[in-house]
């Protein structure tokens, strides 16, 4: 009876241990004396992107691989009885995905004999990737003011203001909707300034979690937190040059306060350090909403706004500088014509009219995407026409409304001129036949491609061709 009770108790305790192991927020990996995995908890599976079946009861070195100059801290603990703490290790899972962890590893002893080893791991893979691949690269400031396309008065005023601001080292706040070209202006200012030979570093503040951004901006001191190494931040890396902070309103208030201190004192203190380091960096910040609204809603500190907006530039949205649409479209046509090996030279008047009637909520970036998408649909010819426009663009309510309005205006014009008014059925029949012929001709009478352009099924188009006795190849 007692034996059964003890066995039940042991089973119950094992369940509790497994439950605890899967609930804790660190990875736990243990191997026996042969190096085979005997414990592999849920968090470790998440860190390494592996399943229990991939790892359990398999030799560690058969599942994971390590760089030639790197060793498994777990196997070292098993082989040498070596205990390590806060050791950073980079290795690869069975799909060659890179993993970086900070480990506490120690041998497991029984009566003084090593019978296994256990490792407790914290994941820093994302942090390391951000630092290496994105944040520690010097920005490539390729653009100048001559790169900015458009001759409208609104745009030329901003360009002239930017040229004047480039002569000094004052902070600049660039305001503009998404897709208006704020970074283009920031690069142009840097390249037009005395700092042009120094680094230009760009960082989107909305792309990085707050928990990582402070160390990336200001740098870290070794030992400041688990896995922290001695590393300069973006301010130090941009020394003598320009640091672009994109979407500054996405920073939390605490980080905004620390940024304000750096701007005021012209010094930076690495996370975990007590030493202030002098920095000479010009700050250009961007915001994609009205700063007054951002301040009122608590997304931007008023004192930081005043410090950043020594010079303020407002990039007008494309809907407010529509005279630039033709030049921009021509530029993008040339760009993608060269890239795709095509010989497209222009827009037809109908497309240009539609572009001028559209509000462009995505601004210049949206226009570029529409041009690129249209040229992907072209087979031949040197003119981008309505039929080449992506279906999702043609189906936008405002464009559909404009087409209906144009048809109505044409009918009204005919009536006013005293022309014979046709029955509606006859008018619609002629209009459909004319349009079908135009689409078929533009697609070399290929029914499948014509149907796709019209947003019809092949069967539906074939029915209409038979109905109107149109030629089908």
C-alpha positions as CSV (number, residue, x, y, z in Angstrom):
1,X,0.0,0.0,0.0
2,X,2.8,2.4,1.0
3,X,4.8,1.3,-2.1
4,X,1.9,2.3,-4.4
5,X,1.4,5.6,-2.5
6,X,5.0,6.4,-2.9
7,X,4.9,5.6,-6.6
8,X,1.8,7.8,-7.0
9,X,3.5,10.6,-5.1
10,X,6.6,10.3,-7.4
11,X,4.5,10.4,-10.5
12,X,2.6,13.4,-9.2
13,X,5.9,15.2,-8.4
14,X,7.3,14.5,-11.9
15,X,4.2,16.1,-13.4
16,X,4.7,19.1,-11.2
17,X,8.3,19.4,-12.2
18,X,7.4,19.2,-15.9
19,X,4.7,21.8,-15.4
20,X,7.1,24.2,-13.7
21,X,9.8,23.6,-16.3
22,X,7.4,24.5,-19.1
23,X,6.1,27.6,-17.3
24,X,9.4,29.4,-16.4
25,X,10.6,32.0,-18.8
26,X,14.1,30.6,-19.4
27,X,15.3,27.8,-21.5
28,X,16.4,24.6,-19.7
29,X,18.4,21.9,-21.5
30,X,20.0,18.9,-19.7
31,X,22.0,16.0,-21.1
32,X,23.1,12.7,-19.5
33,X,26.6,11.4,-19.3
34,X,26.5,10.3,-23.0
35,X,25.5,13.8,-24.1
36,X,21.9,12.8,-24.9
37,X,19.2,15.2,-24.1
38,X,17.0,14.3,-21.1
39,X,15.3,17.6,-20.3
40,X,14.2,20.1,-22.9
41,X,11.6,22.6,-21.8
42,X,9.0,24.7,-23.7
43,X,11.0,27.9,-23.6
44,X,14.1,26.2,-24.9
45,X,12.0,24.8,-27.8
46,X,10.8,28.3,-28.6
47,X,14.3,29.8,-28.4
48,X,15.8,27.2,-30.7
49,X,12.7,26.7,-33.0
50,X,12.8,22.9,-32.4
51,X,10.3,20.3,-31.3
52,X,10.7,17.8,-28.5
53,X,11.1,15.0,-31.0
54,X,13.9,16.8,-32.7
55,X,16.1,16.9,-29.6
56,X,15.0,14.6,-26.8
57,X,17.1,11.4,-26.4
58,X,19.5,12.6,-29.2
59,X,23.1,13.5,-28.9
60,X,23.5,17.2,-28.6
61,X,26.2,17.4,-31.3
62,X,24.1,15.4,-33.8
63,X,21.4,18.1,-33.6
64,X,23.2,21.4,-33.2
65,X,26.3,22.8,-34.9
66,X,28.8,25.2,-33.6
67,X,31.3,27.5,-35.3
68,X,34.8,26.1,-35.7
69,X,36.1,28.4,-32.9
70,X,33.1,27.9,-30.7
71,X,32.3,25.0,-28.4
72,X,29.1,23.9,-26.8
73,X,29.0,25.2,-23.2
74,X,26.8,22.3,-22.3
75,X,29.3,19.7,-23.6
76,X,32.2,21.5,-22.0
77,X,30.4,21.3,-18.6
78,X,29.9,17.6,-19.2
79,X,33.4,16.9,-20.4
80,X,35.5,19.1,-18.2
81,X,33.2,19.8,-15.3
82,X,33.4,23.5,-16.2
83,X,30.8,25.8,-14.8
84,X,30.2,29.1,-16.6
85,X,27.8,32.0,-16.0
86,X,26.5,34.7,-18.3
87,X,28.4,33.2,-21.3
88,X,27.2,34.3,-24.7
89,X,27.0,31.5,-27.2
90,X,26.0,31.5,-30.9
91,X,25.2,28.2,-32.6
92,X,22.8,26.7,-35.2
93,X,19.8,24.4,-35.1
94,X,19.1,21.5,-37.5
95,X,17.8,24.0,-40.1
96,X,20.9,26.1,-40.0
97,X,19.1,29.0,-38.2
98,X,21.4,31.0,-36.0
99,X,20.7,31.2,-32.3
100,X,22.4,33.4,-29.7
101,X,21.9,32.8,-26.0
102,X,23.3,33.9,-22.6
103,X,23.9,30.7,-20.6
104,X,24.5,29.6,-17.1
105,X,25.9,26.1,-17.4
106,X,27.1,23.6,-14.8
107,X,27.8,19.9,-14.5
108,X,25.5,17.5,-12.6
109,X,27.2,15.4,-10.0
110,X,26.3,12.3,-8.1
111,X,28.7,11.1,-5.4
112,X,31.4,13.3,-7.0
113,X,30.9,11.7,-10.5
114,X,29.7,13.7,-13.5
115,X,26.4,12.1,-14.7
116,X,25.2,15.0,-16.9
117,X,25.0,18.7,-17.3
118,X,22.3,21.3,-17.3
119,X,22.1,24.7,-19.0
120,X,19.8,27.6,-18.3
121,X,19.5,29.9,-21.3
122,X,18.2,33.4,-22.1
123,X,17.5,34.3,-25.7
124,X,19.3,37.3,-27.2
125,X,19.0,36.2,-30.9
126,X,16.9,39.1,-31.9
127,X,19.0,41.7,-30.2
128,X,22.2,40.4,-31.8
129,X,20.6,40.3,-35.3
130,X,19.3,43.9,-34.9
131,X,22.7,45.1,-33.8
132,X,24.7,43.3,-36.5
133,X,22.4,43.5,-39.6
134,X,20.7,46.8,-39.2
135,X,21.6,49.2,-36.4
136,X,25.3,49.2,-36.5
137,X,25.6,49.9,-40.2
138,X,26.5,53.4,-41.4
139,X,23.6,54.8,-43.4
140,X,24.1,55.2,-47.2
141,X,23.2,58.8,-47.9
142,X,23.0,58.6,-51.7
143,X,20.5,61.4,-52.4
144,X,21.0,65.1,-52.9
145,X,18.6,68.0,-53.5
146,X,19.0,67.3,-57.2
147,X,17.5,63.9,-56.6
148,X,14.2,65.4,-55.6
149,X,11.7,65.3,-58.4
150,X,9.1,68.1,-58.8
151,X,8.9,71.7,-59.9
152,X,5.7,72.8,-58.0
153,X,6.0,75.9,-55.9
154,X,5.2,74.0,-52.7
155,X,8.0,71.6,-53.2
156,X,10.5,74.1,-54.3
157,X,9.9,76.2,-51.2
158,X,10.8,73.2,-49.0
159,X,13.9,72.4,-51.1
160,X,15.1,76.0,-50.7
161,X,14.5,75.9,-47.0
162,X,16.4,72.6,-46.8
163,X,19.4,74.0,-48.7
164,X,19.6,76.9,-46.3
165,X,19.3,74.6,-43.2
166,X,22.1,72.4,-44.6
167,X,24.7,75.1,-43.9
168,X,24.3,74.9,-40.1
169,X,24.3,72.1,-37.4
170,X,21.0,73.0,-35.9
171,X,18.5,70.2,-35.2
172,X,15.8,69.7,-37.8
173,X,12.3,68.3,-37.5
174,X,10.8,67.1,-40.8
175,X,7.0,66.6,-40.8
176,X,5.2,64.8,-43.5
177,X,2.8,61.9,-44.2
178,X,4.1,58.4,-44.9
179,X,5.6,58.2,-48.4
180,X,6.3,61.9,-48.9
181,X,10.1,61.4,-49.0
182,X,11.2,62.6,-45.6
183,X,14.4,60.5,-45.6
184,X,15.2,61.8,-49.1
185,X,15.3,65.3,-47.7
186,X,17.3,64.2,-44.6
187,X,20.0,62.6,-46.9
188,X,20.0,65.7,-49.1
189,X,20.6,68.0,-46.1
190,X,23.4,65.8,-44.9
191,X,25.1,65.7,-48.3
192,X,24.7,69.4,-48.7
193,X,26.3,70.1,-45.3
194,X,29.9,70.5,-44.0
195,X,29.3,67.0,-42.4
196,X,28.9,65.2,-45.7
197,X,32.2,63.4,-45.4
198,X,31.2,62.0,-42.0
199,X,28.7,59.2,-41.2
200,X,25.0,59.4,-41.9
201,X,23.1,56.9,-39.8
202,X,19.3,56.4,-40.0
203,X,17.2,54.6,-37.5
204,X,13.4,54.0,-37.6
205,X,12.4,54.3,-33.9
206,X,9.1,52.4,-34.5
207,X,10.9,49.3,-35.8
208,X,12.7,48.5,-32.5
209,X,11.2,47.4,-29.1
210,X,11.8,50.0,-26.4
211,X,13.6,47.3,-24.3
212,X,16.4,47.3,-27.0
213,X,16.3,50.8,-28.3
214,X,17.9,52.5,-25.4
215,X,21.1,50.4,-25.6
216,X,21.2,50.8,-29.4
217,X,20.9,54.5,-29.3
218,X,23.2,55.3,-26.4
219,X,25.4,52.2,-26.2
220,X,26.0,49.7,-23.4
221,X,28.6,49.0,-20.8
222,X,29.8,45.5,-20.2
223,X,27.8,43.9,-17.4
224,X,25.0,46.5,-17.5
225,X,22.6,43.6,-18.0
226,X,22.8,39.9,-18.7
227,X,24.8,39.5,-21.9
228,X,25.7,43.2,-22.2
229,X,29.0,44.0,-23.9
230,X,31.0,47.2,-24.3
231,X,29.4,48.7,-27.3
232,X,29.0,52.3,-28.7
233,X,25.5,53.4,-29.6
234,X,24.3,55.2,-32.7
235,X,25.2,58.6,-31.3
236,X,28.8,57.7,-30.9
237,X,28.9,56.0,-34.3
238,X,27.6,59.1,-36.0
239,X,30.3,61.3,-34.5
240,X,30.9,64.3,-36.6
241,X,28.0,63.4,-38.9
242,X,24.2,63.1,-38.9
243,X,21.8,60.9,-37.0
244,X,18.3,60.5,-38.5
245,X,15.7,59.4,-36.0
246,X,12.6,58.4,-38.1
247,X,9.2,58.4,-36.5
248,X,10.4,60.1,-33.3
249,X,6.8,60.1,-31.9
250,X,7.0,56.3,-31.5
251,X,9.6,56.7,-28.7
252,X,8.2,56.2,-25.2
253,X,8.3,59.3,-22.9
254,X,11.2,58.0,-20.8
255,X,13.4,57.6,-23.9
256,X,12.3,61.0,-25.2
257,X,13.5,62.5,-21.9
258,X,16.9,60.8,-22.2
259,X,17.2,61.9,-25.8
260,X,16.4,65.5,-24.7
261,X,19.3,65.3,-22.2
262,X,21.7,64.2,-25.0
263,X,20.6,67.1,-27.2
264,X,20.9,69.6,-24.4
265,X,24.2,68.4,-22.9
266,X,25.8,67.1,-26.1
267,X,27.0,64.1,-24.1
268,X,25.8,60.5,-24.1
269,X,26.0,58.0,-21.2
270,X,26.0,54.3,-22.1
271,X,23.5,52.1,-20.4
272,X,25.0,50.9,-17.1
273,X,27.8,53.4,-17.2
274,X,28.6,56.4,-15.0
275,X,30.7,58.2,-17.6
276,X,29.5,60.9,-20.0
277,X,31.0,61.0,-23.4
278,X,31.0,64.1,-25.6
279,X,29.3,63.7,-29.0
280,X,29.2,66.0,-32.0
281,X,26.2,64.8,-34.0
282,X,23.5,66.7,-35.9
283,X,20.0,65.3,-35.2
284,X,17.4,65.2,-37.9
285,X,14.1,63.8,-36.7
286,X,10.9,62.9,-38.7
287,X,7.3,62.7,-37.7
288,X,4.4,61.4,-39.8
289,X,1.7,63.4,-38.1
290,X,1.0,67.0,-37.0
291,X,3.4,67.7,-34.0
292,X,0.6,69.6,-32.3
293,X,-1.6,66.5,-32.3
294,X,1.3,64.3,-31.2
295,X,1.9,66.6,-28.2
296,X,-1.8,66.9,-27.3
297,X,-2.1,63.1,-27.3
298,X,1.0,62.5,-25.3
299,X,3.1,60.9,-28.1
300,X,5.7,63.7,-28.2
301,X,7.1,65.7,-25.3
302,X,6.7,69.5,-25.8
303,X,10.2,70.2,-24.6
304,X,11.7,67.7,-27.0
305,X,9.6,69.2,-29.8
306,X,11.1,72.6,-29.2
307,X,14.6,71.2,-29.0
308,X,14.2,69.3,-32.3
309,X,12.3,71.9,-34.3
310,X,15.0,74.6,-34.4
311,X,14.4,74.2,-38.1
312,X,11.0,72.8,-39.2
313,X,10.4,71.4,-42.7
314,X,6.9,70.3,-43.8
315,X,6.9,68.0,-46.8
316,X,3.6,68.6,-48.7
317,X,1.6,65.5,-49.6
318,X,1.3,64.6,-53.2
319,X,-2.4,65.6,-53.4
320,X,-1.2,69.2,-52.6
321,X,1.4,69.3,-55.4
322,X,-0.3,67.5,-58.3
323,X,1.7,69.4,-60.9
324,X,4.6,67.1,-59.9
325,X,2.8,63.9,-60.8
326,X,3.8,63.9,-64.4
327,X,7.5,64.4,-63.7
328,X,7.4,61.8,-60.9
329,X,5.6,59.3,-63.1
330,X,8.1,59.8,-66.0
331,X,11.0,59.3,-63.5
332,X,9.5,56.0,-62.2
333,X,8.7,54.8,-65.7
334,X,12.3,55.4,-66.7
335,X,13.6,53.7,-63.6
336,X,11.6,50.5,-64.0
337,X,11.9,50.5,-67.8
338,X,15.6,50.3,-67.3
339,X,15.3,47.8,-64.5
340,X,12.9,45.5,-66.4
341,X,14.7,45.8,-69.8
342,X,11.6,47.5,-71.3
343,X,11.2,50.5,-73.6
344,X,8.3,52.3,-72.0
345,X,8.4,56.1,-72.4
346,X,5.2,57.7,-71.2
347,X,1.7,57.7,-69.7
348,X,-1.3,58.1,-71.9
349,X,-3.5,61.1,-71.3
350,X,-6.3,59.0,-69.7
351,X,-4.0,57.6,-67.0
352,X,-2.5,61.0,-66.3
353,X,-6.0,62.4,-65.9
354,X,-6.8,59.6,-63.4
355,X,-3.6,60.2,-61.5
356,X,-4.6,63.9,-61.2
357,X,-8.1,63.0,-59.9
358,X,-6.8,60.6,-57.3
359,X,-5.9,61.8,-53.7
360,X,-2.8,59.5,-53.2
361,X,-3.1,58.7,-49.5
362,X,0.3,56.8,-49.9
363,X,1.9,59.8,-51.6
364,X,5.0,59.4,-53.8
365,X,5.6,55.9,-52.5
366,X,2.2,54.8,-53.7
367,X,2.7,56.4,-57.1
368,X,5.9,54.5,-57.5
369,X,4.3,51.2,-56.5
370,X,1.4,51.8,-59.0
371,X,3.9,52.5,-61.8
372,X,6.0,49.4,-61.0
373,X,2.9,47.2,-60.8
374,X,1.6,48.6,-64.1
375,X,4.8,47.8,-65.9
376,X,4.7,44.3,-64.6
377,X,1.4,43.9,-66.5
378,X,2.7,45.3,-69.8
379,X,3.7,43.0,-72.6
380,X,4.7,45.4,-75.3
381,X,4.4,49.1,-76.4
382,X,6.0,52.3,-75.2
383,X,2.9,53.8,-73.5
384,X,1.4,52.9,-70.1
385,X,-2.4,52.9,-70.6
386,X,-5.5,52.5,-68.4
387,X,-5.6,48.7,-69.1
388,X,-2.1,48.3,-67.6
389,X,-3.1,49.8,-64.2
390,X,-3.4,47.2,-61.4
391,X,-7.0,46.0,-60.9
392,X,-7.0,47.1,-57.2
393,X,-6.1,50.6,-58.3
394,X,-8.8,50.8,-61.0
395,X,-11.4,49.5,-58.5
396,X,-10.8,52.4,-56.1
397,X,-14.2,54.1,-55.5
398,X,-13.1,57.6,-56.5
399,X,-11.8,56.3,-59.8
400,X,-14.9,54.3,-60.5
401,X,-17.0,57.5,-59.6
402,X,-14.9,59.5,-62.0
403,X,-15.4,57.1,-64.9
404,X,-19.2,57.2,-64.3
405,X,-19.1,61.0,-64.2
406,X,-17.2,61.1,-67.5
407,X,-19.7,58.8,-69.2
408,X,-22.5,61.0,-67.8
409,X,-20.8,64.2,-69.0
410,X,-20.3,62.7,-72.4
411,X,-24.0,61.8,-72.7
412,X,-25.1,65.2,-71.5
413,X,-22.8,66.9,-74.0
414,X,-24.3,64.8,-76.8
415,X,-27.8,65.7,-75.7
416,X,-27.0,69.4,-75.5
417,X,-25.6,69.3,-79.0
418,X,-28.9,68.0,-80.3
419,X,-27.5,64.7,-81.4
420,X,-29.9,61.8,-81.7
421,X,-30.5,60.1,-78.3
422,X,-30.1,56.3,-78.6
423,X,-32.1,53.9,-76.5
424,X,-30.2,52.9,-73.4
425,X,-29.9,49.3,-74.4
426,X,-28.4,50.2,-77.8
427,X,-26.0,52.7,-76.2
428,X,-24.8,50.1,-73.6
429,X,-24.4,47.5,-76.3
430,X,-22.2,49.7,-78.4
431,X,-20.2,50.8,-75.4
432,X,-19.5,47.2,-74.3
433,X,-18.6,46.0,-77.8
434,X,-16.2,49.0,-78.3
435,X,-14.5,48.4,-74.9
436,X,-14.2,44.6,-75.5
437,X,-12.5,45.2,-78.8
438,X,-10.1,47.7,-77.2
439,X,-9.1,45.2,-74.5
440,X,-8.8,42.3,-76.9
441,X,-6.6,44.3,-79.3
442,X,-4.3,45.5,-76.4
443,X,-3.8,41.8,-75.4
444,X,-3.3,40.5,-79.0
445,X,-6.8,38.8,-78.8
446,X,-5.6,36.5,-76.0
447,X,-8.9,35.7,-74.2
448,X,-7.3,34.5,-71.0
449,X,-5.2,37.7,-70.5
450,X,-8.1,39.9,-71.6
451,X,-10.4,38.3,-69.1
452,X,-7.9,38.8,-66.4
453,X,-7.5,42.5,-67.3
454,X,-11.3,42.9,-67.3
455,X,-11.7,41.2,-64.0
456,X,-13.9,38.5,-65.6
457,X,-13.6,34.7,-65.8
458,X,-12.6,33.3,-69.1
459,X,-16.0,31.7,-69.5
460,X,-17.8,35.0,-68.9
461,X,-15.7,36.8,-71.5
462,X,-16.2,33.9,-74.0
463,X,-20.0,34.3,-73.5
464,X,-19.8,38.0,-74.3
465,X,-17.6,37.4,-77.4
466,X,-20.2,34.9,-78.7
467,X,-23.0,37.2,-77.8
468,X,-21.6,40.1,-79.9
469,X,-20.1,37.9,-82.6
470,X,-16.6,39.2,-81.9
471,X,-13.5,37.5,-83.3
472,X,-11.9,35.1,-80.8
473,X,-8.4,33.6,-81.5
